[in-house]
Amino acid sequence: MPLSLDPLGPEWDRPLGSKDLDGEESPEREGSGLPPISCFPGSWRQDVGLDCKGSPEGAEARAWTVYYYSLLQSCLQQAGLPETQDRSQVPHTGCPGAEVTLCILGSPSTFLSVLLEGGVQSPGNMLLCLSPAWLMKVPASGQLGEAALLVSKAVSFYPGGLTFLDDFVPPRRATYFLAGLGLGAGRGREAAELARNLTCPTGASVELARLLEDRLLMRQLLSQQGCVAVPATLAFTYKPPGLLQGGDASPGLRLVELSGKEGQETLVTEEVGAFLQSEALGDAVQVAVKPSGWRWRGRQALCLHPRVELDAVVDTVLALLEKLEEEESVLVEAMCPPAQLPFPGGPSPSREMAVRICTVVCRTQGDRPLLSKVVCGVGREDRPPRHQNSLPRTLEVALAQCGLSEAAQVAAVRQRVKEAAEAVLAAVLALEAGLSAEQRGGRRACTDFLGVDFALTVSGRALTPVALELNSSLCLEACGTLEGLWAAPRLGLAAEEAAAAPLVETMLRRSARYLMEGKQLLLVGAGGVSKKFVWEAARDYGLKLHLVESDPNHFASQLVQTFIHFDVTDHRRDEENARLLAELVRARGLQLDGCFSYWDDCLVLTALLCRELGLPCCPPAAMCLAKQKSRTQLHLSRHHGPPWPAPSLHAVACCPLESEADVERAVHQVPLPGVMKLEFGAGAVGVQLVEDASQCHEHFSRITRDLQGEADHPGIGLGWGNAMLLMEFVEGTEHDVDLVVFGGRLLAAFVSDNGPTRLPGFTETAACMPTGLAPEQEAQMVQAAFRCCLGCGLLDGVFNVELKLTGAGPRLIEINPRMGGFYLRDWILELYGVDLLLAAAMVACGLRPALPTHPHARGHLVGVMCLVSQHLQALSSTASRETLQALHDQGLLRLNMLEEALVPGEYEEPYCSVACAGSSPAEARLRLLGLCQGLGIDGPNYPVAHFLSHFK
């Protein structure tokens, strides 16, 4: 199976005498500056408002705008999607600076998959500009040399492929910009200038594209990393850029710096001769000679020569040297020897086939690369496939065509391609991290995705991907073309996740950061060691935090803009304290954008304070209702609808307890066995299963004796008193549902599973995310949680809802009207790339959180809790904090510290959470079980295997 190593592009190879190599522009590239003659057969309307008020276009620019509009309609038509509707006669008014605006300037065919995915993940906020005239840069105040990007006109994308041509008055401010840098005559330069030095995040710049698409520079980079195979290459460089200077990167890559382009015959002959005899070429029988540099981007300048023809190779190199400009190169590279598929002994394909593997890899949360799609081109041996000249197909189909269909071998090839593609982007991100803002094209410019093309070669009887070159859009377009097959409704094929999905998630994530940078937020209650992540995250996001805290010596007092020491522990005085705090805020002249809390004790006070300050928040009455567990259940039990299903379906019978008489009455009203807990409690402290009336009286007496006030057990809600409730014990599996709600609309939901508890206690033992529930059951849990929140008046915020899934459906345990505790924020960030802390901060500022509509988990996490009462010996030796932290740093486990001190007590909370990741729940579970056995966490009195049994 011969594999092509020549450059990609829309045309077949041209001889060296063509105009491309003579340095002249081809008519179809720049030429007259006019777009190609339209060949789009379609019946769409032509009388649409493509003119942008205040920015008239010349005839040539107008022709390009019309061309790209027709191209968009043709793409939509082929995908079975409706024609764009013109709404430009009635300009849209928005909230500049307060809404996500993802803007793309480029060819509709190149970016269609991104645009459609953006319409799904963020309806109405993914905008396509067909002309640079639809955009305007305005100097940013206080940021010298930088500019904001305003969008006056665009095509807006919505779910279902609906598109609308819109005018925006006032213009929308871009929160993310992605420009295609090859838009036709002059448009590439205009796009490059628009993308340079913006205040908003930018996913591409001409400066970075020059680096990415320089074949020699990227091969040197990958050779230095040593993690990805590249073809053996000899390069003659003429006045190379600084990044290329520094000698050879590896035995397979030889750089020869030339001081001039003439009189180099002797040097070239010696170097080429040595290269052709080099062992680095392995079994290659042919070499390719091609130019490298930004000017040659997309040109099909290539000559193939037998390895033994030294004179022919030298002549070709010398001919190309005459055409070079500064910072360009001539490459002599090995053609990978044919990889015979299948291996000897298997059936042979009907003829030799050439395959090119095309990948899209995206930068995700934490700057981690993620392969999002693999497609292939397949062609004849004598006409190897290239972008736009072969129909893309899946890796499985392409390998099957070449005779390799055994599932395990195909999976192994896919895994090697994934590792190689992700390693390429990791190397690129490491390179960019060392560049200045000027070298990147702006302070916020970085590569969020790239295309990597591979060939396959045999190394040690293993099929190994060889990186050929990088591109900024060709692979994305190829993947979008393949996805178009699935998009066509008449085919009825099941769709995979879109190649652009991780990219759009990154756009939204960077937009959220941009919108929130510099926001002034008042935080009420600092929390303990389990909330240490808040301060690091605030610094990372550029949030300006002002803290209200009862402890004058809290470590966070040194980490905030303003520290207000105020005793908030007596919640009977919340209304008075809210007024006093509002006066303190005004006296200090704080100009706040929002106010929020993630600490149970301070939620009602925060709502009252927001009301005093006129800041967005849920009504205090809703917070009070959700905070008191019996009131929550009794209130929801009276909500019978409509609409149906009503929240009453999820309520559980309960009775509030303030005296022994209440207990006696409750045991006749609530079916036993039951669960007794603190009305305002947290962390499952004091929660216990009770079988009969005597156990109810006994537990009530013990709690009222041991837990009387905040000093007895800080942080679990005793500042509200120690009233209790008795609720019915319902059988079923326990689950957490973490919701993001804005304006009464559900924006995101994350479901996790909990393991069986150690009855009669209810302290959490184990957890798994994402949920193992069937999709229908998962949807029931999400809707039940959402209905319960709405039923209590919780319309804006990040909420944690605990439920049980019973034979009759979801039943509510309790609502925590704040971000989920313990490990939940960390796990959701790790698996989904969604930060509940940032989402809560955005809601507090009155901003709709920038979240994907349907986030996909990037793996599985299974974790177990460690308790001081059960693990004191292990936590002091084999599983010490230092040992666990070291394993966390090595990526062998995921550690979340929840308590500071190793002090056992009767009413305890988990000390820490230890989790393992895997590509499946089974893999994560087995890793965790082995780890717990080795660390001494597993034992007869704490059977980890039992706690993980729900996750099978």
Secondary structure as GFF3:
##gff-version 3
##sequence-region A 1 952
A	DSSP	alpha_helix	59	78	.	.	.	ID=ss1
A	DSSP	beta_strand	85	86	.	.	.	ID=ss2
A	DSSP	beta_strand	102	105	.	.	.	ID=ss3
A	DSSP	alpha_helix	108	121	.	.	.	ID=ss4
A	DSSP	beta_strand	126	129	.	.	.	ID=ss5
A	DSSP	three_ten_helix	132	134	.	.	.	ID=ss6
A	DSSP	beta_strand	135	139	.	.	.	ID=ss7
A	DSSP	beta_strand	147	157	.	.	.	ID=ss8
A	DSSP	three_ten_helix	159	161	.	.	.	ID=ss9
A	DSSP	beta_strand	163	173	.	.	.	ID=ss10
A	DSSP	beta_strand	176	179	.	.	.	ID=ss11
A	DSSP	alpha_helix	187	195	.	.	.	ID=ss12
A	DSSP	alpha_helix	206	212	.	.	.	ID=ss13
A	DSSP	alpha_helix	215	225	.	.	.	ID=ss14
A	DSSP	beta_strand	233	238	.	.	.	ID=ss15
A	DSSP	three_ten_helix	242	244	.	.	.	ID=ss16
A	DSSP	beta_strand	253	258	.	.	.	ID=ss17
A	DSSP	alpha_helix	265	276	.	.	.	ID=ss18
A	DSSP	three_ten_helix	279	281	.	.	.	ID=ss19
A	DSSP	beta_strand	286	292	.	.	.	ID=ss20
A	DSSP	three_ten_helix	294	296	.	.	.	ID=ss21
A	DSSP	beta_strand	303	306	.	.	.	ID=ss22
A	DSSP	alpha_helix	310	321	.	.	.	ID=ss23
A	DSSP	beta_strand	328	334	.	.	.	ID=ss24
A	DSSP	beta_strand	353	364	.	.	.	ID=ss25
A	DSSP	three_ten_helix	365	367	.	.	.	ID=ss26
A	DSSP	beta_strand	368	380	.	.	.	ID=ss27
A	DSSP	alpha_helix	395	401	.	.	.	ID=ss28
A	DSSP	alpha_helix	407	433	.	.	.	ID=ss29
A	DSSP	alpha_helix	437	440	.	.	.	ID=ss30
A	DSSP	beta_strand	449	459	.	.	.	ID=ss31
A	DSSP	beta_strand	462	471	.	.	.	ID=ss32
A	DSSP	alpha_helix	474	487	.	.	.	ID=ss33
A	DSSP	three_ten_helix	489	491	.	.	.	ID=ss34
A	DSSP	alpha_helix	501	516	.	.	.	ID=ss35
A	DSSP	beta_strand	520	524	.	.	.	ID=ss36
A	DSSP	three_ten_helix	529	531	.	.	.	ID=ss37
A	DSSP	alpha_helix	533	541	.	.	.	ID=ss38
A	DSSP	beta_strand	544	549	.	.	.	ID=ss39
A	DSSP	three_ten_helix	555	558	.	.	.	ID=ss40
A	DSSP	beta_strand	562	565	.	.	.	ID=ss41
A	DSSP	three_ten_helix	571	573	.	.	.	ID=ss42
A	DSSP	alpha_helix	574	587	.	.	.	ID=ss43
A	DSSP	beta_strand	594	596	.	.	.	ID=ss44
A	DSSP	three_ten_helix	600	602	.	.	.	ID=ss45
A	DSSP	alpha_helix	603	613	.	.	.	ID=ss46
A	DSSP	alpha_helix	620	627	.	.	.	ID=ss47
A	DSSP	alpha_helix	629	637	.	.	.	ID=ss48
A	DSSP	three_ten_helix	647	650	.	.	.	ID=ss49
A	DSSP	beta_strand	654	657	.	.	.	ID=ss50
A	DSSP	alpha_helix	660	669	.	.	.	ID=ss51
A	DSSP	beta_strand	674	678	.	.	.	ID=ss52
A	DSSP	beta_strand	688	690	.	.	.	ID=ss53
A	DSSP	alpha_helix	693	706	.	.	.	ID=ss54
A	DSSP	three_ten_helix	710	712	.	.	.	ID=ss55
A	DSSP	three_ten_helix	718	720	.	.	.	ID=ss56
A	DSSP	beta_strand	724	728	.	.	.	ID=ss57
A	DSSP	beta_strand	733	742	.	.	.	ID=ss58
A	DSSP	beta_strand	745	754	.	.	.	ID=ss59
A	DSSP	beta_strand	766	769	.	.	.	ID=ss60
A	DSSP	alpha_helix	775	791	.	.	.	ID=ss61
A	DSSP	beta_strand	797	806	.	.	.	ID=ss62
A	DSSP	beta_strand	809	816	.	.	.	ID=ss63
A	DSSP	alpha_helix	824	832	.	.	.	ID=ss64
A	DSSP	alpha_helix	836	844	.	.	.	ID=ss65
A	DSSP	beta_strand	860	866	.	.	.	ID=ss66
A	DSSP	alpha_helix	868	875	.	.	.	ID=ss67
A	DSSP	alpha_helix	881	889	.	.	.	ID=ss68
A	DSSP	beta_strand	894	897	.	.	.	ID=ss69
A	DSSP	beta_strand	912	918	.	.	.	ID=ss70
A	DSSP	alpha_helix	921	935	.	.	.	ID=ss71
A	DSSP	alpha_helix	944	947	.	.	.	ID=ss72
A	DSSP	three_ten_helix	949	951	.	.	.	ID=ss73
###
